[in-house]
Amino acid sequence: MLLERYLAKEIAKPFFVITSIITTIFIGFNWVRFLGRAVEAQLPTGIIFTLIMFKVIIALEVLLPVALFLSIVLGLGRLYMESEMIALSACGVSPVKTVKVVFLFALILSIFVSSLSLFIRPWAYQQSYALQANADTSFRITDLEADRFYERKKDDGSFVIFMKDIDHKTGRMKHVFIQTENGDNIRVFSAKEAYEYHDPTSHQVLPVLVNGYEYKLSRHQGINRITEFKELKIYPSDKKTLEYKRKAAPSSQLATSSNPKEIVEFQWRLSTGLSTLLLALLGIPLSRATPRHGKYAKVFVAVMAFAIYYNFGAMAKTLVEQGVVPVFPGIWWVNGLLGLLLLVLYGAPHFLNRLRMP
């Protein structure tokens, strides 16, 4: 029993290290991406950390299986390289027990990954979408810097703003230019000054333009009307309810759907736990190495194997969504191919003996 625990420990140590490393890399990548959006005034800086945490929760269904896969290759690979696997075998840890230890470790993780995919991931997507939608309605022009153009894309148009100068203490802006686009309709505002007004009715912060002109244009008819104003409040578009997105839909809803895109989304959620088990079992034969191979001899092979498997899964999902492949077999044929490969590997003559003796 102690030897099996030692074997599990050798897998668990690199698992936590690899999980920490790839999660940190993932956080750093998203931090740079969101920070770039914040610099362009497309996202408030205050919600970046929260959005990244939701992104991490969403990505764990992929990060955890690949971390386990690589940790098995590295952990068992070290035991092979230093001939500890031979010593363990001599002490009664047979290749069958090695497979059982790996399978139990992977089974526990697969249950957790399945729970993430089926329940927690949709919730994280829902919160992320709601947070970004709320950020669009809480846009503050006083957070911008002067003498540069800012553009915010919308589903039905865009919002462009420029100011020549701004006093961040008083919140007063000088020589302000704003352009809003909604379909074919364009409104252009040019004002000498601007400030922000807290509307007690809508509880929104509205930009107020002072001493300027409003130009209403059409892409096909040119300028329709020019209006001079002393003071003008710009009200944002009515807050829209969140559009339906299947990634944020509850799994119970997807399970009863007849829409191919929703069916394949549900299949993806169901497949993550199975993928965790299959990848873990694939890691055992890939870990087999000799002292002359080096500690990281099979890591490149393992990374390539995971890349091929993951891309096949993504391709299968796209093919079902486009109607090229029917909902059955859907994306299951990818896991079926990997399962068939494992049956060939584990069913090969003397396979378990080869695991014992590199």
Salt bridges, closest charged atoms under 4 A:
GLU4 OE2 - LYS97 NZ 3.66
GLU10 OE2 - LYS13 NZ 3.34
GLU10 OE1 - ARG78 NH2 2.75
GLU40 OE2 - ARG148 NH2 3.45
GLU61 OE2 - ARG121 NE 3.10
GLU82 OE1 - ARG78 NH1 2.64
GLU84 OE2 - ARG78 NH1 3.03
ASP136 OD1 - ARG152 NH2 3.05
ASP147 OD1 - LYS164 NZ 3.43
GLU151 OE2 - LYS153 NZ 2.87
ASP156 OD2 - LYS240 NZ 3.73
GLU181 OE2 - ARG219 NH2 2.44
ASP184 OD2 - HIS220 NE2 3.69
GLU193 OE1 - ARG172 NH2 3.33
GLU193 OE2 - LYS174 NZ 2.42
GLU196 OE1 - ARG140 NE 2.77
GLU214 OE2 - ARG187 NH2 2.87
GLU265 OE2 - ARG121 NH1 2.86
GLU265 OE2 - ARG269 NE 3.12
GLU265 OE1 - LYS317 NZ 3.27
GLU321 OE2 - ARG246 NH2 3.06
